[in-house]
Amino acid sequence: MHDFWLGLQLLLLLAVANNAPIAAKRMLGTRWSCPLDGGLRLRDGRPLLGPSKTVRGVVASVAACMLCAWLFGLAPGIGALIGAGAMAGDALSSFAKRRLAIEPSGRAFGIDQIPESLLPLLAVQSLLALSFLQVAAITASFVLLEVPLARLAHRLGLRDRPY
């Protein structure tokens, strides 16, 4: 039962990490929306990450995950690793999508979900004594749940796009 509860907590933290930047954008508009890549374009003419990856989003994700981890009875540092790892995975996804000529905030199933869930889980794997099977199961759960939950959030007016 402990493993199930821990897996559910981690899945919820991944959801918080994924949605905190969107909530911060809704609350703050364009304030503090400095792009992580500073507007840098590579030799292919495309942005390194794109304008939707912001410092504000990273700060929101880390802070929200720290708070939620504490509420779940986990160390805030675990939450910080989940939030930072999710944002690193999200940045990696954006980098890959820009190289594949997928527009910022464009949809790419798998590319969008796997790094954003796998990297933070690997960051806390040894701290929480997670097996590779647990990491794989939580990652697969996130991949399968993220799209329908994003569509629901869009219908509820919480997201601008249904993905």
KAZIZI-V68218 format. One record per run of one state. SS is the DSSP state (2 for helix, 1 for strand, 0 for the rest). FROM is the first residue (numbers start at 1). TO is the last residue. If there is no record, write none. Layout:
((SS:FROM:TO) (SS:FROM:TO))
This chain:
((0:1:1) (2:2:28) (0:29:34) (1:35:35) (0:36:40) (1:41:41) (0:42:46) (1:47:47) (0:48:53) (1:54:54) (2:55:71) (0:72:75) (2:76:99) (0:100:113) (2:114:124) (0:125:131) (2:132:155) (0:156:163))
